[in-house]
Amino acid sequence: MNYYQDFLNNISNFKEKVTVLKGYSHRILRTFQDESIFDFAYIDGAHTSYELLTDAVNPDVPTPGWN
């Protein structure tokens, strides 16, 4: 099963509104200088304890209400 291809198929009707950034969230989010660059971020994280903890405490992940 190819989850990434399934994801791309699921967003195919919205591809002009979606920018897919594939990589580790702690690396990708660090590249944004302006918080107004996106309205919504979906992070499909890994499921190991270490990776979950990394995403949970990542200071670069916007919190709800982040302006």
Secondary structure, 3 states (H helix, E strand, C coil): CCHHHHHHHHCHHHCCCCCCCCCCHHHHHHHCCCHHHCCCCCCCCCCCHHHHHHHHCCCCCCCCCCC
